[in-house]
């Protein structure tokens, strides 16, 4: 056996061992459920006639810092209600299980939204900029379940980024749940907020209020102005925190 062949075999062994240690045979290609042009591939959780969602470039309203306005030509999903309850939640047609979610977002002053993983488990989106004491309803909270370890929230009107590693609940052949959902890691703006937080059941105001092996990503839209962009969801047989 020549040296080149031996070296190649060693690298194969190393990669195989890495896969065994992580429990994964491989990671699937990242999905981009938002095409950056229109809302094809998305559904509303309530009457579509109430929707204030559009596609363009978001910015804080010059007339009112609590509102967002939309300029044409951008690749952002923008929700522009003027008051609570004026718009609706929006969710992807595509469904996911174990995955890594990467998404950028912008809120206006005092605004409120949420990233619902699988349409049922909410990571809170809120203008919590400057707040010293964080609660389980602040930016970065796993809503009503876990308070963020630090306040990593930026100013209203600035783009922020979540990276969420998530393990979906598991079920046996009869449909009985065998393992709870778990947020393996949640980062906001490069800061770690949560690790290994087990969730026993859905967050209120999800799509169905029921747990399943797969589900869509949903953005809460009936609370306040918000914009989302650069949405990447990487399905995997497992996802581990770094």
Secondary structure, DSSP 8 states (H G I E B T S, - for coil): --HHHHHHHHHHHHHHHHHHHHT-S-B---B----SSS-TTEEESS-GGG--EEEEEEEE-SS-TT-EEEEEEEEEEEE--SSTTSS--EEESS-BSSEEEEEEEEE-TT-EEEEEETTTEEEEEE--TT-SS--TTSTT-BTTTB--SS-----TTS-EEEEEEEE--EE-TTS-EEE-EEEEEEEETTEEEEEEEEE-S--TT-SSS---S-B--EE--SSS-EEEEEEEEEEBS-----
